[in-house]
């Protein structure tokens, strides 16, 4: 028995997106949409999806330029509102009228936008380590590596590099966790280990300014006040400041916060107790 079905969605501008579809316990099971981070892919959510498919049909798409989804010839299309339109098109194609969402980092920002632009679409939201104000230190760190990793000659070299640039994020990880993480981040092509995304996704980041972006994101976040929301935060994160969390709580007093110890940006959601917290929240 396969753990998930592989489906594809054609966007309205002609790209083919890859989606993992974990069937729920019933044909009419509620739908959970899992949205990955900037450089990530569907493999990040596999463990969580296996847990949550007990109650939900879990859809895990890969955004354009990531994983097995097609790359865009125009890197200017690597932007959140384009991804949001792609996800709305996917849900329309599947006849899905509302969803719960787990959004990691960029996926969390997409959740804000999906909820604001399409009222009634989002029923519950789990936001993983992101807020309307993106801390400069974390943003600069991401910009520094997003287009430069690899290629590597073998998995040992790839794993070593990944550990060097990420050890501050996961300081307690053991060797097997690093080896597994490498196979979530990279893929083997033409006898080399390469990043599993289009390096050009970094190009739109170069011109982004935090002030204007934050104003827009706060406006989008304010619409979340009507949506039951769980905010997951890595205790060591350099992207989601405590002051931002406090302001989010002020604007969304019912928001629940779960902090993950000894982890930076972003928690993998397979840390002890996190999946159980997410499951309980989504089923409340």
N, C-alpha and C positions, 0 to 999 in steps of 0.2 A: 504493500500500500504506500503510495507516494505521500509525502508530508505536505506538499503544496502543488497546485497546478501552475504552469507557466502560461501567461496570456500576454497579448500585445495590444497596444492602443495606438491608433494613428491620430496624430494631432491635427488641428485644422490648418497647419502650415506644412504638413507632409512628413513629419518625423515619426519614427516608430519607437514607442516606449515599451520597456519591459516591466512586467508586474508579476510578483508572486501572489498567488491567491490561495490562502489557507482556508479551506471550507469550514464552516461552523457546524454545530451539532444538528441544525435543522436548515431546511431550504430558506426559511424566512428569518434566520438568525440576524440580529443587528450587525451592522458593518462597522469595523474599526479600520481606519486609514492610518498607516504609519509613514511618516515623512522624515527622511534622513537629512543629515547635515550637508554642508557645502561640498565636501570632497568625498562623501560617503556613498553607500549603496545599500541594496536590500539585505545583504548578509548581516548587517548590524542588528536586525530585528528578529533573526531566526529563532533564538531561544525564547524571546518574549512572545513571539507569534505562536509557538507551540504551546505555551502556557495559556494564552488568551483565546486560542481557537476552541477551547472548551465552552466558551460562551458567545464568541463572535465569529463572523466571517472576517478574516483579517486580510486586507489588501496592502501590499508593500511595493509601491512603484519605485522605479529608478528614474530620477529626473533626467531630462535631456543632457547628454554629455557625460553621463555616469554609467558605469557597469555595462550592461548589455543593451541599454537604450542607445539610440543613434546619436552621433555627435552633430552639432549644428554648424553649418558652414559659416554662419554669421555669429561671432562670439558676443556681439551686442545683445543677442537673444538670451544669453545666460544671466537672467535677472529674475527676481522673485515674482513679479507680476506675470511674467511669461509662464513660469512654473505653475502659478496659481490657476491661470487659464487652462493649462494642460490638465490639471487635476479636475477642474470643473468639467472639462470635456470628457475625461475618463468616466467620472461618475454619471454623467448624462448618458454616455454610451451604454453603461451597465444598468441604467434605469434605477439608480440609487438616489433617493431623495434626501436622506440625512445620514450623518456619520458621527461617530466619536473619533477623535484624532489623538495620536501620540506624535508629537513633533519635536525632533531633536535639533537644537540650534537653528539653522536656516529653516528647518521644517516647522519650528515653533513660530517663526515670523510668518511663514506661509499660512499657519493656522489663524493668526490674527487677521490676515488679509481675507482668507476664505470666509471667516465668520462675518467680517464687516461688509464684504461685498455681496454676500449671498445669505441674507438673514434667514434663519430657520434651517440652514444646512448642518451646522455643527451643534451636536447635542451635549457633548462633554469634551474637555480638552486636557491633555497631559502635556505640559510645556517643559522640555528638558533643557535646562541651563541656558536660557536666553531671556532677554527682556527688551523693552523699547530703547534702553540706553546700552549700547555695546561698548564695554570698557576698551579704551585705546590700546592698552598693553596687549590684551588678547587679540584684538583685530590686527595689530602690527605683527604679532607672532604668526597668525594665520597667513597673512600676506607674504611673510618671509619664506614660507615653505610650500605654498600651494602649487607652484608651477615648477619646482626644481627637484623633486624627489626622483632619483633613479635616472636611467635604468640600472638594474643590478644583475650581476652574473649568476647569482643563485639565491635560494631562499635564506641561507645563513647570512649573506651580506645584507639582504633586504631587512631581515629581522634585526640585525645589529643596528642598522641606520635608524629604523623606526624606534628602537629602544632609546637611542641617543637623543632623539628629538622629542620624545614623549615621556621620558622617565619622570619628569616633574608632574605629569598629569596622573600617572598611575604608579606611584612610588613603591607600592607593596606587591606589584605583580611578580610572578615567578616566570621561569623560562618558557613553560608551555603556554602561558597566557600571551606572552609576546609572540611566540610562533603562530598561535592561532590568530592573533590580531593582524599579523603580517598578511595572512591569507584572506582576511577581510578587506585589507587596504589595497593589495596588489594582485596582479594576475600574470600568468605566464604567456608570453607571446614571442614567437620567433626565437626561442631558446634564451630569452631574457625575462627578468622579472620587472614589470613596469607598473606605474600607478594606474588604477582602474577608473580613470576619468580623463576627460579632455583637458590638457594643461591650460587651454585658453579660457577655462572658466574663471581664471584669475584676472583677465583683462578688464571686465567691468568693475572690479573692486578698486582699481587704481584711482578712479575719479570720485569715489564715494566720500562724501563729507558727513561727519557724525551729527552736526547740529541740525541740518535740514532733515536728515534721515530720522533723527530721534523725534522731532516734532511730528512727522508723519506716523511713525510707529506708535507714539503715545495716542494719537487719534484713533488708530486701529485698535490698540489695546483697550481703550475705554469701552468699546463695544463688547468686550469679553466679560464685562461686569455682570451680564445677564446669563452667562454660561458657567456651569460648574467647572472649576478649573483646579488642577493639581500642578503646582510648580515644583519640579525636581531640580535641586541645585547641588553641584559638586562643591564640597567644603573648600577645596583648593582652587576653585575656578578663577581664571583671570579675565573672564568675559562678562560675568553677571555679578555686579557689585552688590554689597549689602544695602547700600543706599538706594539702588534701583529696586531691589526687592521690597524695601520699606515703602517706596512710592507706589509700587504695583499693589501692595497690600492695602494702601490707603485708597486707591482707586477701585479696588476689587476686594472689599472686606471679607467676602466669603471664600476667597482663594485659599486653598490648603497648600502648605509648604512641607516638602520632605527633603531634608538635607542628607546627602550621601557622604560619609566620612572618608578621608584619605583618597579623594578623587578630585581631579581638576575638570577642565572642560574637554569633553562632556562625559557624564556618566554613561556607561554602556547599557545600563538598565538590567544587567544580569548580576549586579552586586547583591549581597545578602539582604533579603527583605524587600528589595525594590519592586520586583515583579508582583509580589503579594500585595504591596501597597497600591500599585497601579490597578491590579485586578479588583481589589476591594472598592477602590474609588469608582472605577468604571461600572461596577455592578450595583452601586449604591442606589 
